Amino acid sequence: MIKSFTGKLHKLSTNLNLLRILKLIWSASKTWTTVSVIFIIIESALFFSSLYMLKVLIDTISKHGINNLQNESEVIKYLILAALSATLYAGIKAISGYITEKQSGEVGEYIDSKIHESAIGLDLSFYESPEYFDILKRARDMGTDRPNLIVFTIVDIARNTISLAVIGSMLVSIDWRLFPILAVFVIPTLWVRINFANSQNALRIAQTALERKSGYMSTLLTSDVHAKEIRSFGLGAHLRKIYTSIRLDLLAGKLKISKHRTYKELMTSTIAAMGFFACIAYIAIGSIHGTTSVGDITLFLVAFPQSFNVLQGLSTSISTLYQNNIFVKSIFELFDLKSSLPESHAPLTIPDDPKIDLELKDLGFSYPHADRPTLSDINIKMPAGKIIAVVGMNGAGKSTLIKLMCRLYDPTSGQITLNGTDIRNFESADYRKQICAVFQDFGKYNVTVADNIKFGDIYGNRHPDEIAEAAKNSGADLFIDTFPAGYQTVMGRIFEDGHEVSIGQWQKLAIARAFYSSSRFIILDEATSALDANAEKILFDSFRERIGNRAALIISHRQSAVKHADYIYMLSDGRIVESGTHEELIALAGHYYKLFNKNASRHHI
């Protein structure tokens, strides 16, 4: 039993990471935290003053008699002081509540910002890990309300602790045994609540994956992304049934813990109530025997219920703080995650040379826990101003290749160089500005047309005409000019005055974003898959002029998209099996020829 108790104490001290919480609150709101502490001290002093003046007033009246006019001025003086203290206490308490709310608001916003900062600072590998999504969900669930509650709770604990010290000293002056007895009866309730917080936190961690699945099902039922298919296939009732089943399982687990807590709290509350009335009986008997003054009795009748309430409130606040604190540990769990991509301690400056080359040398890559490499012995060169193409069947490793070129991952073996320098020697943010990729799953941003394009170089000090120029180069200007608000039209229908367009038109916006970027290399990953044949032909027939002196890498299943490339690499099972110009590869009659010859009717040869 002793071992179990010490184990729980150790767990309590481990979970109650109060120092880090306080540092976080201080970093978020230094001014309002300082003001809050000052007001708590003033509030507690006024509370003590009002009680003390009340005691002195009653002692003065009882000592000289209620009809003794000689002490009238003294009685009035203490009465005014008591009333003034009580009035000021009420006013300060109201102001203190506003200050705490202001402080907690700043803390909440600060932590919300830190969560987003941490999330965008992590590399792509985290977003392909279920464990990361569990951590992120717990942090986001706890990141807005819990820190605010912690601020309120800490303020309550500070206020109650000072009040308890004041009231406790008064009770000790009456009889030193009163306060310890009362505390002993309240402690079991605190212990039960802390144990409940531990159980609730363990359940929360165990249920995170199920909560995420529940959220996913809810998104399927309510978002616009899957609305058409869900209605076409009649999936609504089926998905709702799965969602309801998950929610009922989650609720059953929570209710089971709450049931145990209610039973135990019922017992401890009964013990606390018995202790409360035992103390009342003790002081009442003492007053009968004349061991206490009238002022002491009056003070006891005022202070003792207050002390009981304060102790109960302190118990609740401590258990709430502990519970919220172990929940907020999820935020620190996210904050402590670090990118797995190492940054150079002395990063080099990106070369200013306008003719800059990107080269992949003996490149190999394996995903964590993969049975075999995704890419092996890849050698590709992208000279400045040249158009390079990579073709291959699905699963050949083309998308992984792009992730490595954008330094979303680092290669397992080999290297990627920029003008002969390994890209790991540059700051990753600076290097990524040199690469602009239009991914297969490109972003569809529900903002204005202009902002959709400006996202390609959001921090660049560019002339507004360049937005229209980028749209013209991608062919997006043809439909943008039909909008009543032109480039200020909001895309998508989820916001008021939004305008929905086809997937092909969305894709033209994504290409415009790439053209607008200041990057030196453009990567198009099936970036014309949604364009009609004529739009694709217009784009690639003059593609070299559209990209200027930049190099481009085109990945496509369409021969019409790659045949104009200066050099083509054929990728199969993670290896380059053929390379050359379009004419050379056709003449070779190998993998490249078979890929497009077999699908000639579908690929606009």
C-alpha positions as CSV (number, residue, x, y, z in Angstrom):
1,M,0.0,0.0,0.0
2,I,2.9,2.4,0.9
3,K,4.5,1.6,-2.4
4,S,1.3,2.3,-4.3
5,F,0.9,5.6,-2.4
6,T,4.5,6.7,-3.1
7,G,4.0,5.7,-6.8
8,K,1.0,8.0,-7.0
9,L,2.9,10.8,-5.4
10,H,5.7,10.4,-7.9
11,K,3.1,10.4,-10.7
12,L,1.5,13.5,-9.2
13,S,4.9,15.4,-9.1
14,T,5.7,14.3,-12.7
15,N,2.4,15.3,-14.2
16,L,2.2,18.6,-12.3
17,N,4.6,20.5,-14.5
18,L,3.6,23.8,-12.9
19,L,6.9,25.6,-13.4
20,R,6.8,25.2,-17.2
21,I,3.1,26.3,-17.3
22,L,4.0,29.4,-15.3
23,K,6.9,30.2,-17.6
24,L,4.5,29.8,-20.5
25,I,1.9,32.1,-19.0
26,W,4.6,34.7,-18.1
27,S,6.0,34.6,-21.7
28,A,2.5,35.1,-23.1
29,S,1.3,38.0,-20.8
30,K,4.0,39.6,-18.6
31,T,2.1,42.9,-17.9
32,W,-1.3,41.4,-17.1
33,T,0.2,38.6,-15.0
34,T,2.0,41.2,-12.9
35,V,-1.2,43.3,-12.5
36,S,-3.2,40.2,-11.7
37,V,-0.8,39.3,-8.8
38,I,-0.9,42.8,-7.4
39,F,-4.7,42.8,-7.4
40,I,-4.9,39.4,-5.7
41,I,-2.7,40.7,-2.9
42,I,-4.9,43.9,-2.5
43,E,-8.0,41.8,-2.7
44,S,-6.8,39.4,0.0
45,A,-5.7,42.3,2.3
46,L,-9.1,44.0,2.0
47,F,-10.8,40.6,2.8
48,F,-8.7,40.2,5.9
49,S,-9.3,43.9,6.9
50,S,-13.1,43.5,6.6
51,L,-13.2,40.4,8.8
52,Y,-10.8,41.9,11.4
53,M,-12.8,45.1,11.6
54,L,-16.0,43.1,12.1
55,K,-14.3,41.2,15.0
56,V,-13.1,44.4,16.6
57,L,-16.5,46.0,16.2
58,I,-18.3,43.1,17.9
59,D,-15.7,42.9,20.7
60,T,-16.1,46.6,21.4
61,I,-19.9,46.3,21.6
62,S,-19.8,43.2,23.8
63,K,-17.1,44.7,26.1
64,H,-18.9,47.9,26.9
65,G,-22.5,46.9,26.3
66,I,-24.8,47.7,23.5
67,N,-26.4,50.7,25.3
68,N,-23.2,52.4,26.3
69,L,-23.2,55.7,24.4
70,Q,-19.6,56.5,25.5
71,N,-18.2,54.1,22.9
72,E,-20.6,55.3,20.1
73,S,-17.8,57.1,18.2
74,E,-15.5,54.1,18.4
75,V,-18.3,51.7,17.3
76,I,-19.1,54.0,14.3
77,K,-15.4,54.2,13.4
78,Y,-15.0,50.4,13.2
79,L,-18.3,50.1,11.5
80,I,-17.3,52.5,8.8
81,L,-13.9,50.8,8.4
82,A,-15.5,47.4,8.1
83,A,-18.0,48.7,5.5
84,L,-15.3,50.5,3.6
85,S,-13.1,47.4,3.5
86,A,-16.0,45.2,2.4
87,T,-17.0,47.7,-0.4
88,L,-13.4,48.1,-1.6
89,Y,-13.0,44.3,-1.5
90,A,-16.1,43.8,-3.7
91,G,-14.9,46.5,-6.2
92,I,-11.3,45.1,-6.4
93,K,-12.7,41.6,-6.8
94,A,-14.8,42.7,-9.8
95,I,-11.8,44.4,-11.4
96,S,-9.6,41.4,-10.7
97,G,-12.0,39.2,-12.6
98,Y,-11.7,41.4,-15.7
99,I,-7.9,41.4,-15.4
100,T,-7.8,37.6,-15.2
101,E,-10.0,37.4,-18.2
102,K,-7.8,39.7,-20.2
103,Q,-4.7,37.8,-19.1
104,S,-6.2,34.4,-20.0
105,G,-7.2,35.8,-23.4
106,E,-3.6,36.8,-24.2
107,V,-2.4,33.4,-23.0
108,G,-4.9,31.5,-25.2
109,E,-4.0,33.5,-28.3
110,Y,-0.3,33.1,-27.6
111,I,-0.5,29.3,-27.3
112,D,-2.8,29.0,-30.3
113,S,-0.1,30.9,-32.3
114,K,2.6,28.6,-30.8
115,I,0.7,25.5,-31.9
116,H,0.6,26.8,-35.5
117,E,4.2,27.8,-35.4
118,S,5.2,24.4,-34.2
119,A,3.1,22.6,-36.8
120,I,4.5,24.6,-39.8
121,G,8.1,24.2,-38.5
122,L,7.9,20.4,-38.7
123,D,9.0,18.6,-41.9
124,L,6.7,16.5,-44.1
125,S,7.5,13.2,-42.5
126,F,5.5,14.1,-39.4
127,Y,2.4,14.5,-41.7
128,E,2.7,11.0,-42.8
129,S,2.7,9.6,-39.2
130,P,-0.5,8.7,-37.3
131,E,1.3,9.3,-34.0
132,Y,1.9,12.9,-35.0
133,F,-1.8,13.4,-35.8
134,D,-2.7,12.0,-32.4
135,I,-0.3,14.5,-30.7
136,L,-1.6,17.4,-32.9
137,K,-5.2,16.6,-32.1
138,R,-4.6,16.5,-28.3
139,A,-2.7,19.8,-28.5
140,R,-5.4,21.5,-30.6
141,D,-8.1,20.2,-28.4
142,M,-6.4,21.4,-25.3
143,G,-4.7,24.5,-26.7
144,T,-7.4,27.1,-26.5
145,D,-9.5,26.4,-23.4
146,R,-7.2,24.6,-21.0
147,P,-4.5,27.4,-20.8
148,N,-7.2,29.9,-20.0
149,L,-8.6,27.6,-17.3
150,I,-5.2,27.2,-15.9
151,V,-4.8,31.0,-15.6
152,F,-8.1,31.3,-13.9
153,T,-7.4,28.3,-11.6
154,I,-3.9,29.6,-10.6
155,V,-5.5,33.0,-9.8
156,D,-8.2,31.2,-7.7
157,I,-5.5,29.1,-5.9
158,A,-3.5,32.2,-5.1
159,R,-6.5,34.0,-3.9
160,N,-7.8,31.1,-1.9
161,T,-4.4,30.4,-0.4
162,I,-4.0,33.9,0.9
163,S,-7.6,33.9,2.1
164,L,-7.0,30.6,3.8
165,A,-3.9,31.9,5.5
166,V,-5.9,34.9,6.8
167,I,-8.9,32.9,7.9
168,G,-6.7,30.1,9.3
169,S,-4.8,32.5,11.5
170,M,-8.1,33.7,12.9
171,L,-9.3,30.2,13.6
172,V,-5.9,29.4,15.2
173,S,-6.4,32.4,17.5
174,I,-9.7,30.9,18.7
175,D,-8.4,27.3,19.0
176,W,-5.3,25.9,17.2
177,R,-7.0,22.5,16.6
178,L,-9.8,23.8,14.5
179,F,-7.9,24.4,11.2
180,P,-5.9,21.2,11.1
181,I,-9.0,19.1,11.8
182,L,-10.9,20.9,9.0
183,A,-8.0,20.4,6.6
184,V,-7.7,16.7,7.3
185,F,-11.4,16.2,6.4
186,V,-11.1,18.0,3.1
187,I,-7.9,16.3,1.8
188,P,-9.6,13.0,0.8
189,T,-11.8,14.8,-1.7
190,L,-8.7,16.4,-3.2
191,W,-7.0,13.0,-3.5
192,V,-10.0,11.5,-5.2
193,R,-10.2,14.3,-7.8
194,I,-6.5,14.0,-8.6
195,N,-6.9,10.3,-9.2
196,F,-9.9,11.0,-11.4
197,A,-7.7,13.5,-13.4
198,N,-5.1,10.8,-14.0
199,S,-7.7,8.3,-15.1
200,Q,-9.3,10.8,-17.4
201,N,-6.0,11.7,-19.0
202,A,-5.1,8.0,-19.5
203,L,-8.5,7.5,-21.2
204,R,-8.0,10.7,-23.3
205,I,-4.7,9.3,-24.7
206,A,-6.2,5.9,-25.3
207,Q,-9.1,7.4,-27.2
208,T,-7.2,9.9,-29.3
209,A,-7.1,7.7,-32.4
210,L,-10.8,6.9,-32.0
211,E,-11.6,10.6,-31.6
212,R,-9.7,11.4,-34.8
213,K,-11.6,8.7,-36.6
214,S,-14.8,10.2,-35.3
215,G,-13.7,13.7,-36.5
216,Y,-12.9,12.2,-39.9
217,M,-16.3,10.6,-40.2
218,S,-18.0,13.9,-39.3
219,T,-15.9,15.7,-41.9
220,L,-17.0,13.1,-44.5
221,L,-20.6,13.8,-43.6
222,T,-20.4,17.6,-43.5
223,S,-17.7,18.8,-45.9
224,D,-18.1,19.7,-49.6
225,V,-15.2,17.6,-50.7
226,H,-17.1,14.3,-50.6
227,A,-20.6,15.6,-50.9
228,K,-21.2,14.4,-54.5
229,E,-19.9,10.9,-54.0
230,I,-21.7,10.4,-50.7
231,R,-25.0,11.3,-52.3
232,S,-24.3,9.4,-55.5
233,F,-23.5,6.2,-53.7
234,G,-26.0,6.7,-50.9
235,L,-23.3,6.5,-48.2
236,G,-24.8,9.0,-45.8
237,A,-26.7,6.6,-43.5
238,H,-23.9,4.1,-43.5
239,L,-21.3,6.7,-42.5
240,R,-23.6,8.2,-39.9
241,K,-24.1,4.8,-38.3
242,I,-20.3,4.3,-38.0
243,Y,-19.9,7.8,-36.6
244,T,-22.7,7.2,-34.0
245,S,-21.2,3.9,-33.0
246,I,-17.8,5.5,-32.4
247,R,-19.3,8.4,-30.4
248,L,-21.2,6.0,-28.1
249,D,-18.0,4.0,-27.5
250,L,-16.2,7.1,-26.5
251,L,-19.1,8.2,-24.2
252,A,-19.2,4.8,-22.5
253,G,-15.6,5.1,-21.5
254,K,-16.0,8.6,-20.1
255,L,-19.1,7.7,-18.2
256,K,-17.5,4.6,-16.6
257,I,-14.7,6.8,-15.1
258,S,-17.2,9.5,-14.0
259,K,-19.3,6.8,-12.2
260,H,-16.4,5.7,-10.1
261,R,-15.5,9.3,-9.3
262,T,-19.0,10.1,-8.2
263,Y,-19.1,7.2,-5.9
264,K,-15.8,8.1,-4.2
265,E,-16.6,11.8,-4.0
266,L,-19.9,11.0,-2.3
267,M,-18.0,9.2,0.5
268,T,-15.3,11.9,0.9
269,S,-17.9,14.7,0.8
270,T,-19.8,13.0,3.6
271,I,-16.6,12.8,5.6
272,A,-15.9,16.5,5.0
273,A,-19.4,17.5,6.1
274,M,-19.1,15.4,9.3
275,G,-15.8,17.2,10.0
276,F,-17.4,20.5,9.4
277,F,-20.2,20.0,11.9
278,A,-17.8,18.3,14.4
279,C,-15.8,21.5,14.5
280,I,-19.0,23.6,15.0
281,A,-20.0,21.3,17.9
282,Y,-16.6,21.7,19.4
283,I,-16.7,25.5,19.4
284,A,-20.3,25.6,20.5
285,I,-19.5,23.5,23.6
286,G,-16.5,25.8,24.3
287,S,-18.7,28.9,24.2
288,I,-21.1,27.3,26.7
289,H,-18.1,26.8,29.1
290,G,-17.1,30.4,28.5
291,T,-13.7,29.7,26.9
292,T,-14.3,32.0,24.0
293,S,-15.4,35.6,23.7
294,V,-18.5,36.9,21.9
295,G,-16.3,38.4,19.2
296,D,-14.5,35.0,18.8
297,I,-17.8,33.2,18.5
298,T,-19.1,35.7,15.9
299,L,-15.8,35.6,14.0
300,F,-16.0,31.8,14.1
301,L,-19.5,31.8,12.7
302,V,-18.4,34.1,9.9
303,A,-14.9,32.7,9.3
304,F,-15.4,29.0,9.8
305,P,-18.0,28.5,7.0
306,Q,-15.7,30.7,4.9
307,S,-12.7,28.6,5.7
308,F,-14.6,25.4,4.8
309,N,-15.7,26.9,1.5
310,V,-12.2,28.2,0.8
311,L,-10.7,24.7,1.6
312,Q,-13.3,23.1,-0.7
313,G,-12.6,25.7,-3.4
314,L,-8.9,25.2,-3.0
315,S,-9.4,21.4,-3.3
316,T,-11.4,21.9,-6.5
317,S,-8.9,24.4,-7.9
318,I,-5.9,22.2,-7.2
319,S,-7.5,19.2,-8.8
320,T,-8.7,21.3,-11.7
321,L,-5.2,22.7,-12.1
322,Y,-3.7,19.2,-12.0
323,Q,-6.2,17.9,-14.5
324,N,-5.8,20.8,-16.9
325,N,-2.0,20.7,-16.5
326,I,-1.7,17.1,-17.6
327,F,-4.0,17.9,-20.5
328,V,-1.8,20.9,-21.4
329,K,1.2,18.5,-21.4
330,S,-0.1,17.6,-24.9
331,I,0.8,21.2,-26.0
332,F,4.3,20.7,-24.6
333,E,4.5,17.4,-26.3
334,L,3.9,19.2,-29.6
335,F,6.2,22.0,-28.8
336,D,9.0,19.5,-28.0
337,L,8.8,17.9,-31.5
338,K,11.7,18.9,-33.7
339,S,12.2,18.7,-37.4
340,S,14.1,15.6,-38.5
341,L,15.8,17.6,-41.3
342,P,19.1,19.0,-39.9
343,E,20.0,22.6,-40.6
344,S,23.5,23.7,-41.3
345,H,25.2,25.6,-38.4
346,A,26.9,27.8,-40.9
347,P,24.5,27.9,-43.9
348,L,25.9,29.0,-47.3
349,T,24.3,31.8,-49.4
350,I,22.4,30.7,-52.5
351,P,24.6,31.4,-55.6
352,D,23.6,34.5,-57.6
353,D,24.7,32.9,-60.8
354,P,21.7,33.2,-63.3
355,K,22.8,29.9,-64.9
356,I,22.4,27.6,-61.9
357,D,22.0,23.8,-62.2
358,L,20.3,21.3,-60.0
359,E,21.6,17.8,-60.0
360,L,20.7,14.5,-58.3
361,K,23.8,12.2,-57.8
362,D,23.5,8.5,-57.0
363,L,20.3,9.3,-55.1
364,G,18.7,6.7,-52.9
365,F,15.7,6.9,-50.6
366,S,13.8,4.6,-48.3
367,Y,10.8,5.5,-46.2
368,P,10.9,4.7,-42.5
369,H,9.9,1.1,-41.8
370,A,9.8,0.3,-45.6
371,D,10.8,-3.1,-46.7
372,R,12.8,-1.9,-49.8
373,P,14.1,1.4,-51.2
374,T,11.7,3.7,-53.0
375,L,14.5,5.2,-55.1
376,S,17.9,3.8,-56.0
377,D,20.9,5.2,-58.0
378,I,19.0,8.2,-59.4
379,N,21.1,10.6,-61.5
380,I,19.3,13.5,-63.1
381,K,20.6,16.9,-64.1
382,M,18.5,20.1,-64.5
383,P,20.6,22.7,-66.3
384,A,19.4,26.3,-66.3
385,G,16.9,27.1,-69.0
386,K,16.3,23.5,-69.9
387,I,13.1,21.4,-69.8
388,I,13.6,17.9,-68.2
389,A,10.9,15.3,-68.1
390,V,10.4,12.2,-65.9
391,V,7.9,9.5,-66.9
392,G,6.9,6.2,-65.5
393,M,4.0,4.1,-64.3
394,N,2.2,4.7,-61.1
395,G,4.3,3.7,-58.1
396,A,7.6,4.2,-59.9
397,G,8.7,6.8,-57.3
398,K,8.0,10.1,-59.2
399,S,6.2,11.8,-56.3
400,T,9.0,10.8,-53.9
401,L,11.5,12.3,-56.3
402,I,9.7,15.6,-56.1
403,K,9.6,15.6,-52.3
404,L,13.4,15.1,-52.2
405,M,14.0,17.8,-54.8
406,C,11.9,20.2,-52.7
407,R,13.9,19.1,-49.6
408,L,10.8,17.8,-47.9
409,Y,12.9,14.8,-47.1
410,D,16.6,14.2,-47.2
411,P,18.0,11.3,-49.3
412,T,19.1,8.1,-47.6
413,S,22.1,8.0,-49.9
414,G,23.7,10.2,-52.5
415,Q,23.0,13.9,-52.7
416,I,21.2,16.7,-54.4
417,T,23.5,19.6,-55.4
418,L,22.9,23.2,-56.5
419,N,25.8,24.4,-58.6
420,G,27.8,21.5,-57.2
421,T,27.0,22.3,-53.5
422,D,25.0,19.8,-51.5
423,I,21.6,21.5,-50.7
424,R,21.9,20.5,-47.1
425,N,24.6,23.2,-46.8
426,F,22.0,25.9,-47.5
427,E,19.2,27.0,-45.1
428,S,16.2,24.9,-46.1
429,A,13.9,27.9,-46.3
430,D,16.3,29.7,-48.7
431,Y,16.7,26.6,-50.8
432,R,13.0,26.0,-51.1
433,K,12.5,29.5,-52.6
434,Q,14.5,28.2,-55.6
435,I,12.0,25.4,-56.2
436,C,8.4,25.8,-57.1
437,A,6.3,22.6,-57.5
438,V,2.8,22.2,-58.7
439,F,1.8,18.9,-57.0
440,Q,-0.9,16.5,-58.1
441,D,-2.9,17.4,-55.0
442,F,-2.3,21.1,-55.4
443,G,-3.9,23.6,-53.0
444,K,-7.3,25.1,-53.8
445,Y,-7.3,28.2,-51.6
446,N,-10.7,29.8,-50.8
447,V,-9.3,33.4,-51.1
448,T,-9.2,35.9,-54.0
449,V,-7.9,35.0,-57.4
450,A,-5.1,37.5,-56.9
451,D,-4.1,35.9,-53.5
452,N,-4.2,32.4,-55.1
453,I,-1.5,33.6,-57.5
454,K,0.4,35.7,-55.0
455,F,0.9,32.7,-52.7
456,G,3.7,31.8,-55.2
457,D,5.8,34.6,-53.8
458,I,3.8,36.1,-50.9
459,Y,6.7,38.1,-49.4
460,G,8.1,39.4,-52.7
461,N,7.8,43.1,-53.5
462,R,6.3,42.5,-56.9
463,H,4.4,44.8,-59.3
464,P,0.6,44.0,-59.5
465,D,0.9,43.5,-63.3
466,E,3.0,40.4,-62.7
467,I,-0.1,38.6,-61.3
468,A,-2.0,39.2,-64.6
469,E,1.2,38.1,-66.5
470,A,1.4,34.8,-64.6
471,A,-2.3,34.2,-65.2
472,K,-1.8,34.8,-68.9
473,N,1.1,32.4,-69.0
474,S,-1.0,29.6,-67.4
475,G,-4.1,30.4,-69.4
476,A,-6.1,31.3,-66.3
477,D,-6.7,34.8,-67.6
478,L,-9.3,33.5,-70.0
479,F,-11.8,32.6,-67.2
480,I,-10.6,35.2,-64.7
481,D,-11.6,38.0,-67.1
482,T,-15.2,36.7,-67.1
483,F,-15.6,37.3,-63.4
484,P,-17.4,40.5,-62.4
485,A,-14.8,41.2,-59.7
486,G,-11.9,40.0,-61.8
487,Y,-8.8,39.2,-59.8
488,Q,-10.7,40.1,-56.5
489,T,-13.2,37.3,-57.0
490,V,-13.1,34.8,-54.0
491,M,-12.6,31.3,-55.2
492,G,-14.8,28.4,-54.0
493,R,-18.3,28.5,-52.6
494,I,-17.7,28.1,-48.8
495,F,-17.6,31.8,-48.3
496,E,-20.0,34.6,-49.2
497,D,-19.7,35.8,-52.9
498,G,-17.4,32.9,-53.7
499,H,-17.1,31.6,-57.2
500,E,-16.6,27.9,-58.0
501,V,-14.7,26.8,-61.1
502,S,-13.8,23.5,-62.7
503,I,-10.9,21.4,-61.6
504,G,-9.0,22.3,-64.8
505,Q,-9.4,26.0,-64.0
506,W,-8.2,25.5,-60.5
507,Q,-5.2,23.7,-62.0
508,K,-4.5,26.7,-64.2
509,L,-4.4,28.9,-61.1
510,A,-1.9,26.5,-59.5
511,I,0.3,26.8,-62.6
512,A,-0.1,30.6,-62.5
513,R,1.1,30.5,-58.9
514,A,4.3,28.6,-60.1
515,F,4.9,31.1,-62.9
516,Y,4.5,34.0,-60.4
517,S,7.1,32.6,-58.0
518,S,10.6,33.9,-58.1
519,S,12.0,30.3,-58.1
520,R,14.7,29.2,-60.5
521,F,13.3,25.7,-61.0
522,I,9.6,24.8,-61.7
523,I,8.3,21.3,-61.2
524,L,5.0,20.2,-62.7
525,D,3.7,16.9,-61.2
526,E,0.9,15.9,-63.5
527,A,0.0,19.6,-63.4
528,T,-2.0,19.4,-66.7
529,S,-4.0,16.3,-65.9
530,A,-7.2,18.2,-65.6
531,L,-6.6,20.4,-68.7
532,D,-8.3,19.7,-72.0
533,A,-6.1,18.6,-74.9
534,N,-6.2,22.0,-76.6
535,A,-5.3,23.9,-73.4
536,E,-2.5,21.6,-72.7
537,K,-1.2,21.9,-76.3
538,I,-1.2,25.7,-76.1
539,L,0.6,25.6,-72.7
540,F,3.4,23.3,-73.8
541,D,3.9,24.5,-77.4
542,S,5.2,27.8,-75.9
543,F,6.3,26.5,-72.5
544,R,9.9,27.4,-73.0
545,E,8.9,31.1,-73.6
546,R,6.6,31.0,-70.6
547,I,9.2,29.9,-68.1
548,G,11.9,32.3,-69.3
549,N,15.5,31.3,-68.2
550,R,14.3,28.9,-65.5
551,A,14.7,25.2,-65.6
552,A,11.6,23.0,-65.5
553,L,10.9,19.4,-64.6
554,I,7.7,17.9,-66.1
555,I,6.2,14.7,-64.7
556,S,3.3,13.4,-66.8
557,H,1.6,10.3,-68.2
558,R,0.9,12.2,-71.4
559,Q,3.4,12.1,-74.2
560,S,2.2,15.5,-75.5
561,A,3.4,17.0,-72.2
562,V,6.9,15.6,-72.3
563,K,7.9,15.2,-76.0
564,H,9.1,18.7,-76.2
565,A,11.5,18.2,-73.2
566,D,15.3,18.6,-73.8
567,Y,15.9,15.4,-72.0
568,I,13.7,12.6,-70.7
569,Y,14.2,10.1,-67.9
570,M,12.2,6.8,-67.7
571,L,11.6,5.7,-64.1
572,S,10.6,2.2,-63.3
573,D,10.5,0.5,-59.8
574,G,12.5,3.4,-58.3
575,R,15.3,3.3,-60.9
576,I,16.1,5.1,-64.1
577,V,16.0,2.5,-66.9
578,E,16.2,4.8,-69.9
579,S,17.1,8.4,-70.7
580,G,17.5,10.5,-73.8
581,T,15.5,12.8,-76.1
582,H,12.0,11.9,-77.2
583,E,13.2,10.8,-80.6
584,E,16.0,8.7,-79.1
585,L,13.7,6.9,-76.7
586,I,11.1,6.2,-79.4
587,A,13.9,4.8,-81.7
588,L,15.1,2.7,-78.8
589,A,11.7,1.0,-78.7
590,G,12.1,0.2,-75.0
591,H,10.2,1.1,-71.9
592,Y,9.4,4.6,-73.0
593,Y,8.1,3.5,-76.4
594,K,6.0,0.7,-74.9
595,L,4.5,3.0,-72.2
596,F,3.1,5.4,-74.8
597,N,2.6,3.1,-77.7
598,K,0.4,0.8,-75.5
599,N,-1.7,3.9,-74.5
600,A,-1.4,5.9,-77.7
601,S,-5.2,6.3,-78.0
602,R,-5.3,7.9,-74.5
603,H,-2.2,10.1,-74.6
604,H,-2.6,12.4,-77.5
605,I,0.6,11.3,-79.3
